[in-house]
Amino acid sequence: MKKIVLILIIVVVAIAGMAILLSSKKINKVAHAVSHSSVRSLSAQARQLEAKGSILEAKLLYQKLVNDFPESPEVMDWQKKTEDINIKLLFSPVLTPKSIIYQIRPGDTLNKIAREHKTTTELLMKSNNINDSLIIPGRKIKIWSVPFNILVDKSQNILLLKNNEEIIKTYIVSTGKNNSTPVGTFKIVNKLANPTWFKAGAVVPPESTENVLGTRWMGFDLAGYGIHGTVEPKELGKQVTQGCVRMSNAEVEELYTIIPVGTEVTIIE
């Protein structure tokens, strides 16, 4: 009798276990379906907003997708979309939570406004569709109000343009061979457009195809080191430089427009 009761108990437990397992699988399947539906819905909304020109709202949805569905195979696409929109917002008159409206006063110049607000004249001009240095008192312009910082990861050969902890854009770069790019925190102390390269025993002009500095130079407070363009774009993503951080010319020109002298640069292994 005891054996029969024990067998019955085992059977009941086994059936209950199977029921729980099947129920769990069903719940997971439903949750996955709901999750997939949410992804499709949010993605569609983000694309529609972007197509309508509501890029700030589209960015918020792409960020939500990245944060809520980090395991999705589409997460890198969403991050890329977010970064592309970041640059569009930077270079447009659209007001964002990290920018302010400033009314130009008599005696103002773009250089003066840029210095006072720790930004660049190039960014002021690009984000406000200003074509020359002539500005009119009373005009209202957009100014980016939160400082940028840069993180260079040598192991991945990437440069992250950041705003506090938010990644504004990721750039593929080249760093130094034989671990020659210094590690630490530095500051941009000078910026040059179309720099001349002074190498040992020679002066290489900006227009020369042998000028390894490319079209822009942003020097660190460590003599001889900085961020610059390249004449060898196929070498990006590799550790091939003499210690500097190389970018494509188009992207170094973009970064040059955005960051002012004084920007902090952190380089990690």
C-alpha positions in Angstrom: 0.0 0.0 0.0 2.8 2.4 1.0 4.5 1.7 -2.4 1.4 2.5 -4.3 0.9 5.8 -2.4 4.6 6.7 -3.0 4.3 5.9 -6.7 1.1 8.0 -6.9 2.9 10.9 -5.3 5.9 10.6 -7.7 3.5 10.6 -10.7 1.6 13.7 -9.4 4.9 15.6 -8.8 6.1 14.6 -12.2 2.9 15.8 -13.9 3.0 19.1 -11.9 6.6 19.6 -12.9 5.8 19.1 -16.6 2.8 21.5 -16.3 5.0 24.2 -14.8 7.7 23.6 -17.5 5.2 23.8 -20.3 3.6 26.9 -18.7 7.1 28.5 -18.3 7.9 27.9 -22.0 4.6 29.3 -23.0 5.1 32.4 -20.9 8.6 32.9 -22.4 7.3 32.4 -25.9 4.6 35.0 -25.3 7.1 37.4 -23.7 9.5 37.0 -26.7 6.6 37.7 -29.1 5.6 40.8 -27.1 9.3 41.9 -27.0 9.7 41.4 -30.7 6.4 43.3 -31.3 7.7 46.2 -29.1 11.0 46.3 -31.0 9.2 46.5 -34.4 6.8 49.1 -33.1 9.5 51.3 -31.6 11.7 50.9 -34.6 8.9 51.9 -37.0 8.0 54.9 -34.8 11.7 56.1 -34.7 12.0 55.8 -38.5 8.8 57.7 -39.1 9.9 60.5 -36.7 13.3 60.7 -38.4 11.6 60.9 -41.9 9.4 63.7 -40.7 12.5 65.6 -39.4 11.6 65.1 -35.7 15.2 64.0 -35.1 15.3 64.8 -31.3 12.3 62.6 -30.7 13.7 59.9 -33.0 16.9 59.9 -31.1 15.1 59.3 -27.8 13.4 56.2 -29.3 16.6 54.8 -30.7 18.2 55.3 -27.3 15.3 53.5 -25.6 15.7 50.6 -28.0 19.5 50.4 -27.2 18.8 50.5 -23.5 15.8 48.1 -23.4 16.9 45.5 -25.9 20.7 45.3 -25.6 20.8 41.7 -26.8 19.0 42.5 -30.0 21.0 41.8 -33.2 19.9 45.3 -34.3 21.5 47.1 -31.3 24.6 48.3 -33.3 22.3 49.8 -36.0 20.3 51.7 -33.3 23.5 53.0 -31.7 24.7 54.1 -35.1 21.4 55.8 -35.8 21.6 57.6 -32.4 25.2 58.8 -33.1 24.3 60.0 -36.6 21.4 62.0 -35.2 23.7 63.4 -32.4 25.9 65.0 -35.1 22.8 66.3 -37.1 21.5 67.9 -33.9 24.9 69.4 -33.1 25.1 70.9 -36.6 21.6 72.2 -36.7 19.7 75.1 -35.1 17.4 72.6 -33.2 17.4 73.4 -29.5 18.3 70.4 -27.3 18.4 69.9 -23.5 22.2 70.5 -23.7 22.1 73.8 -25.6 20.9 77.3 -25.0 19.6 80.3 -27.0 21.9 83.3 -26.8 20.9 86.8 -28.0 23.8 88.6 -29.7 24.8 91.9 -28.0 26.5 95.0 -29.4 30.2 94.4 -29.4 30.0 90.6 -29.7 32.1 88.6 -32.1 31.9 84.9 -32.8 35.3 84.5 -31.3 34.3 86.3 -28.1 31.0 84.3 -27.8 32.9 81.0 -28.4 35.5 81.8 -25.8 32.9 82.8 -23.2 30.9 79.6 -23.7 33.9 77.3 -24.2 32.9 76.2 -27.7 34.3 76.8 -31.2 33.5 79.5 -33.8 33.2 76.7 -36.4 30.4 75.0 -34.3 28.6 78.3 -33.8 28.6 79.0 -37.5 27.6 75.5 -38.6 24.8 75.0 -36.1 23.3 78.5 -36.9 23.8 78.5 -40.6 26.2 81.5 -40.4 28.3 81.8 -43.5 30.7 84.6 -42.4 32.0 86.3 -39.3 29.5 89.2 -39.6 26.8 88.9 -36.9 24.0 91.3 -36.1 23.1 92.4 -32.6 19.6 91.1 -31.6 19.9 87.8 -33.5 19.3 84.7 -31.4 21.7 81.8 -31.9 22.0 78.3 -30.5 25.1 77.5 -28.3 26.1 74.1 -27.1 26.3 74.5 -23.3 27.8 71.2 -21.9 31.5 70.4 -22.3 32.8 67.5 -24.4 35.4 65.0 -23.5 37.3 62.3 -25.5 38.1 58.7 -24.7 40.6 56.8 -26.8 40.7 53.0 -26.4 44.0 51.7 -27.8 42.9 48.0 -27.7 40.0 48.7 -30.0 41.4 51.6 -31.9 38.4 53.8 -31.3 37.9 57.3 -30.2 34.7 58.2 -28.4 33.4 61.8 -28.4 31.4 62.1 -25.2 29.3 64.6 -23.4 29.5 63.6 -19.7 28.8 59.9 -20.0 26.8 60.0 -23.2 28.6 58.8 -26.3 28.0 61.4 -29.0 29.9 59.5 -31.7 32.4 56.6 -32.2 35.3 57.1 -34.6 37.7 54.4 -35.9 41.3 55.6 -35.4 44.9 54.4 -35.7 47.1 54.4 -32.6 50.8 53.9 -32.0 52.8 50.9 -32.9 54.8 49.2 -30.2 52.5 50.7 -27.6 53.9 54.2 -28.4 50.6 56.1 -27.8 50.8 57.5 -24.2 48.2 56.4 -21.6 46.7 59.0 -19.3 44.6 62.2 -19.3 45.6 65.1 -21.4 44.2 68.4 -22.7 43.9 69.9 -26.2 46.2 72.9 -26.1 46.4 73.9 -29.8 44.5 73.4 -33.0 45.7 73.9 -36.6 43.9 73.6 -39.9 46.0 72.3 -42.8 49.1 71.9 -40.6 52.7 71.9 -41.8 54.6 68.8 -40.8 58.0 69.5 -39.3 59.8 66.2 -39.5 63.5 65.5 -38.9 65.5 67.3 -41.6 62.5 68.5 -43.6 59.4 70.7 -43.7 56.5 69.1 -45.4 53.8 71.6 -46.6 50.0 71.0 -46.0 49.3 70.2 -49.6 51.9 67.5 -49.9 50.8 63.9 -50.2 53.6 63.0 -47.8 52.2 65.2 -45.0 51.1 62.5 -42.5 49.2 65.0 -40.4 46.4 65.3 -43.0 44.0 68.3 -42.8 43.8 69.0 -39.1 45.9 68.9 -35.9 44.8 69.0 -32.3 47.8 68.9 -30.0 48.0 67.6 -26.4 49.7 69.2 -23.5 52.4 66.5 -24.1 54.8 67.8 -26.7 54.7 66.0 -30.0 51.4 64.1 -29.4 47.9 64.8 -30.6 45.0 63.9 -32.8 45.4 64.5 -36.6 44.2 63.4 -40.0 46.0 61.0 -42.4 47.1 60.3 -45.9 46.7 56.5 -45.3 43.0 55.9 -44.6 43.4 52.2 -45.2 45.6 52.0 -42.1 42.7 53.2 -39.8 41.8 50.6 -37.1 45.5 49.5 -36.7 48.4 50.3 -34.4 50.7 51.9 -36.9 51.5 55.5 -35.9 54.5 57.0 -34.1 52.3 57.6 -31.1 49.6 60.1 -32.3 46.0 59.3 -32.8 45.1 59.3 -36.5 41.6 59.8 -38.0 40.2 60.0 -41.5 40.4 63.6 -42.8 36.6 64.0 -43.1 36.2 62.8 -39.5 39.1 64.8 -38.0 37.6 67.9 -39.6 34.2 67.1 -38.0 35.8 66.6 -34.6 37.9 69.8 -35.0 34.7 71.8 -35.6 33.1 70.4 -32.4 35.8 70.5 -29.7 37.5 73.6 -28.3 41.0 74.1 -26.9 40.9 72.8 -23.3 39.0 69.6 -24.1 40.0 66.7 -22.0 41.4 63.6 -23.7 41.7 60.3 -21.8 43.7 57.4 -23.4 43.4 53.9 -22.1 45.1 50.6 -23.0 
